[in-house]
Amino acid sequence: MRFASLGSGSQGNGLIVEAGSTRVLLDCGFSLNETVFRLGRCGLMPDDLDAIVVTHEHDDHIGGVARFAARYEIPVYLTHGTLTAAGAARGQLQDVAVIDSHTVLAIGDLELQPYPVPHDAREPAQFVFGDGAARLGVLTDVGTPTAHIRSVLSGVDALVLECNHDAQLLANSAYPPWLKRRIGGRLGHLDNASAASLVADLDCSRLQHVVAAHLSQQNNTPALAREALANALKCTPDWIRTATQDDGFGWLDIEPR
C-alpha cells in the first residue's frame, strides 16, 4: 500500500491511497484542471481513480468533487449528513454511495474504516485505510481527540495527522476573536500540542510514517509541527514529514509486516 498528497491546507485538500489495482482519492478541494495537474505530478490520470471519498462538506475538501467526478464518471462516497450539507454540489453528484460513519466498507483492494470526529460540519468522518497487511490512519479537521479516535488510530502503520496551528501564534494573530474561537474550539482544528498529546496516547509500535497535515500558513510552521510530534514520538524532527498546500507530498510506501 502507498499514499500521496495532492495538497493539504485551507486552500484545498486531496490524498491518494493505493493498494493493489485500486486507487482512491480522499477529498478534492481543487478545481478540475488543478486536480488533473496535481494527479499528473503523482504519475496518475483521472481514469486511474476508482472512487472519491469525502470527509465533510467544507469547500477545501468537497469543492472540486462534483465537477471532477462527473467529468470522469467516478463514484463518490460520503455520509448522509455530508451529502445533505453539500449545497449546490449535491445536485451535480451523479454516482453517489451513502456510507455510515461506523461501518467498514470495501472499495476494490482497499478496506475503509470510517469513524466520526468532532468538527463543525454536518456529519464529518475520517478514515483508516487497509489492505489486509498494513493500515493508514488519516485524521484532519478535528477539534478534540476522543477515546474512539484513539482506539481507531492505535497500532496503524502510517498516520496523516492534523497539526493546524500553534496555539500561541493563533492567539497573537490578526484573526478576529470569533475566528480564533472557532479554530481553537472543541469543533475546530487540532493545534500542535493536542496532536502531539494524541500521538503519545497511541500504540506507535508499527509506525513507519507520520505526516503533519493541514498546517495553517498564518499560524503554524513546519518546524513547530515537526518538533511537537517528534517530542511525543521521541524521534528526531527530520523523521516527521509535513504536507504542504502547494505540493502535498510524494508517494510513501507502507511495507507489510
C-alpha positions as CSV (number, residue, x, y, z in Angstrom):
1,M,0.0,0.0,0.0
2,R,1.2,3.6,-0.7
3,F,-0.2,7.1,-0.4
4,A,0.5,10.6,-1.6
5,S,-1.0,14.1,-1.1
6,L,-2.1,16.5,-3.8
7,G,-2.1,19.3,-1.3
8,S,-3.1,20.0,2.3
9,G,-4.4,23.1,3.9
10,S,-7.3,25.6,3.9
11,Q,-7.0,26.2,0.1
12,G,-7.6,22.6,-0.9
13,N,-7.0,19.0,0.1
14,G,-6.6,15.7,-1.6
15,L,-5.0,12.4,-0.6
16,I,-4.5,9.4,-2.8
17,V,-4.4,5.9,-1.3
18,E,-3.4,2.9,-3.5
19,A,-3.5,-0.8,-2.8
20,G,-3.1,-3.5,-5.5
21,S,-5.0,-2.2,-8.5
22,T,-7.2,0.2,-6.5
23,R,-6.7,3.9,-6.1
24,V,-9.0,6.2,-4.0
25,L,-8.9,10.0,-3.7
26,L,-9.8,11.2,-0.2
27,D,-11.3,14.7,-0.7
28,C,-10.9,17.0,-3.6
29,G,-10.8,20.7,-2.8
30,F,-9.2,21.9,-6.1
31,S,-10.5,23.0,-9.5
32,L,-10.8,20.4,-12.2
33,N,-7.7,21.5,-14.1
34,E,-5.7,21.8,-10.9
35,T,-6.7,18.3,-9.7
36,V,-5.7,16.8,-13.1
37,F,-2.3,18.7,-12.9
38,R,-1.7,17.5,-9.3
39,L,-2.6,13.9,-10.1
40,G,-0.1,14.1,-13.0
41,R,2.7,15.0,-10.6
42,C,2.0,11.7,-8.9
43,G,2.1,9.9,-12.2
44,L,-1.7,9.4,-12.4
45,M,-4.5,10.2,-14.8
46,P,-8.1,10.8,-13.6
47,D,-9.1,7.5,-15.1
48,D,-6.7,5.8,-12.7
49,L,-9.1,6.6,-9.8
50,D,-11.7,4.1,-8.7
51,A,-13.5,6.4,-6.2
52,I,-13.6,9.7,-4.4
53,V,-14.3,9.6,-0.6
54,V,-15.3,12.8,1.1
55,T,-14.7,13.6,4.7
56,H,-17.1,16.6,5.1
57,E,-18.7,19.4,3.2
58,H,-16.3,22.3,3.7
59,D,-15.2,23.7,0.4
60,D,-11.5,22.9,0.8
61,H,-12.5,19.3,0.9
62,I,-15.5,18.9,-1.3
63,G,-15.2,22.0,-3.6
64,G,-13.9,20.2,-6.6
65,V,-15.6,16.8,-6.1
66,A,-18.8,17.2,-8.1
67,R,-17.3,18.6,-11.3
68,F,-14.3,16.2,-11.3
69,A,-16.4,13.1,-10.5
70,A,-19.0,14.0,-13.2
71,R,-16.3,14.7,-15.9
72,Y,-14.5,11.4,-15.3
73,E,-17.5,9.2,-14.1
74,I,-16.0,8.4,-10.7
75,P,-18.3,7.2,-7.9
76,V,-18.4,9.4,-4.7
77,Y,-18.7,8.0,-1.2
78,L,-19.8,10.2,1.7
79,T,-22.1,10.3,4.7
80,H,-25.7,11.3,4.6
81,G,-25.0,14.4,6.5
82,T,-22.2,15.5,4.2
83,L,-24.5,14.8,1.2
84,T,-27.3,16.8,2.7
85,A,-24.9,19.8,3.5
86,A,-23.2,19.7,0.1
87,G,-25.3,22.6,-1.2
88,A,-25.2,23.2,-4.9
89,A,-22.7,20.4,-5.4
90,R,-25.4,17.9,-4.2
91,G,-27.4,18.2,-7.5
92,Q,-24.3,17.7,-9.6
93,L,-23.2,14.4,-7.9
94,Q,-24.3,11.6,-10.3
95,D,-22.9,8.4,-8.8
96,V,-23.2,8.5,-5.0
97,A,-22.8,5.9,-2.3
98,V,-24.0,7.0,1.1
99,I,-21.9,5.5,3.9
100,D,-22.3,5.0,7.6
101,S,-19.5,6.5,9.7
102,H,-19.4,3.4,11.9
103,T,-19.5,0.7,9.2
104,V,-16.4,-0.7,7.4
105,L,-16.7,-0.8,3.6
106,A,-14.6,-2.2,0.7
107,I,-13.6,-0.4,-2.5
108,G,-11.6,-2.9,-4.6
109,D,-8.5,-3.9,-2.9
110,L,-8.9,-1.3,-0.1
111,E,-10.9,-1.6,3.1
112,L,-12.0,1.7,4.6
113,Q,-12.9,2.1,8.2
114,P,-14.8,5.4,8.7
115,Y,-15.0,7.0,12.1
116,P,-16.9,10.1,13.3
117,V,-15.0,13.1,14.6
118,P,-15.9,16.4,16.4
119,H,-15.8,19.2,13.8
120,D,-18.2,22.0,12.8
121,A,-19.7,20.1,9.9
122,R,-23.0,18.1,9.4
123,E,-21.7,14.5,9.7
124,P,-17.9,14.5,9.3
125,A,-15.9,11.3,9.1
126,Q,-12.2,10.4,8.9
127,F,-10.8,7.1,7.7
128,V,-8.4,4.3,8.2
129,F,-7.4,2.6,5.0
130,G,-6.2,-1.0,5.0
131,D,-5.1,-3.7,2.5
132,G,-5.0,-6.7,4.9
133,A,-1.3,-6.2,5.7
134,A,-1.0,-2.6,6.6
135,R,-3.2,0.3,7.8
136,L,-3.0,4.1,7.1
137,G,-4.8,6.4,9.6
138,V,-6.0,9.8,8.5
139,L,-7.1,12.5,10.9
140,T,-7.6,16.1,9.9
141,D,-10.3,18.7,10.6
142,V,-11.0,17.7,14.2
143,G,-11.3,19.9,17.2
144,T,-10.9,17.4,20.1
145,P,-9.4,13.9,20.2
146,T,-11.8,11.4,21.6
147,A,-11.4,8.0,23.1
148,H,-12.9,6.4,19.9
149,I,-10.4,8.3,17.8
150,R,-7.5,7.0,19.9
151,S,-8.9,3.4,19.7
152,V,-9.2,3.5,15.9
153,L,-5.8,5.0,15.2
154,S,-3.8,2.9,17.7
155,G,-1.5,0.5,16.0
156,V,-1.6,2.0,12.5
157,D,1.4,1.6,10.2
158,A,1.2,5.2,8.9
159,L,-0.5,8.3,10.1
160,V,-1.5,11.6,8.4
161,L,-2.4,13.9,11.3
162,E,-3.6,17.4,11.5
163,C,-1.3,20.0,13.1
164,N,-3.3,23.0,12.1
165,H,-1.9,25.7,14.3
166,D,0.4,26.7,17.2
167,A,-1.8,28.0,20.0
168,Q,0.4,31.0,20.8
169,L,0.7,32.0,17.2
170,L,-3.1,31.8,16.8
171,A,-3.7,33.8,20.0
172,N,-1.4,36.6,18.8
173,S,-2.6,36.6,15.2
174,A,-4.7,39.3,13.5
175,Y,-7.6,36.9,13.1
176,P,-10.9,38.3,14.6
177,P,-11.8,36.8,18.0
178,W,-14.7,34.8,16.7
179,L,-12.4,33.0,14.2
180,K,-9.8,32.3,16.9
181,R,-12.5,30.7,19.0
182,R,-13.8,28.6,16.1
183,I,-10.3,27.3,15.1
184,G,-9.2,26.6,18.7
185,G,-12.6,25.3,19.9
186,R,-14.0,21.9,20.6
187,L,-15.3,21.6,16.9
188,G,-12.3,23.4,15.3
189,H,-8.8,22.2,14.4
190,L,-6.0,20.5,16.3
191,D,-3.1,22.6,17.5
192,N,0.4,21.1,17.6
193,A,0.3,20.3,21.3
194,S,-3.0,18.5,21.0
195,A,-1.8,16.5,18.1
196,A,1.3,15.5,20.0
197,S,-0.7,14.5,23.0
198,L,-2.9,12.3,20.8
199,V,0.2,10.6,19.3
200,A,1.6,10.0,22.8
201,D,-1.5,8.1,23.7
202,L,-1.4,5.7,20.7
203,D,0.3,2.4,20.2
204,C,3.0,3.6,17.8
205,S,5.0,0.4,17.6
206,R,4.2,-0.2,13.9
207,L,4.6,3.4,12.7
208,Q,6.6,3.7,9.5
209,H,5.4,7.2,8.5
210,V,4.0,10.2,10.3
211,V,2.9,13.2,8.3
212,A,1.8,16.6,9.8
213,A,-1.0,17.9,7.7
214,H,-3.4,20.8,7.3
215,L,-0.9,23.3,8.6
216,S,-2.1,26.9,8.8
217,Q,0.0,29.1,6.6
218,Q,-0.5,32.0,9.0
219,N,-0.5,30.4,12.4
220,N,2.0,27.5,12.2
221,T,5.3,26.4,10.7
222,P,6.5,23.0,9.6
223,A,9.4,23.2,12.1
224,L,7.0,23.8,15.1
225,A,4.7,20.9,14.0
226,R,7.6,18.5,13.5
227,E,9.1,19.4,16.8
228,A,5.9,18.8,18.7
229,L,5.3,15.4,17.1
230,A,9.0,14.4,17.4
231,N,8.9,15.1,21.2
232,A,5.9,12.9,21.6
233,L,7.4,10.1,19.5
234,K,10.9,10.5,20.9
235,C,12.4,10.8,17.5
236,T,14.3,13.4,15.6
237,P,12.2,16.1,13.9
238,D,13.5,15.2,10.4
239,W,11.7,11.9,10.7
240,I,8.4,13.7,10.6
241,R,7.1,14.7,7.2
242,T,4.9,17.7,6.5
243,A,2.2,18.0,3.8
244,T,2.3,21.4,2.1
245,Q,-0.5,23.4,0.5
246,D,1.3,23.7,-2.8
247,D,3.0,20.4,-3.2
248,G,1.4,18.0,-0.7
249,F,3.9,15.1,-0.5
250,G,5.1,12.4,-2.9
251,W,4.4,8.7,-2.7
252,L,5.2,7.0,0.6
253,D,5.2,3.2,0.7
254,I,3.9,1.2,3.7
255,E,5.7,-2.1,4.0
256,P,3.7,-5.1,5.1
257,R,4.7,-6.6,8.5
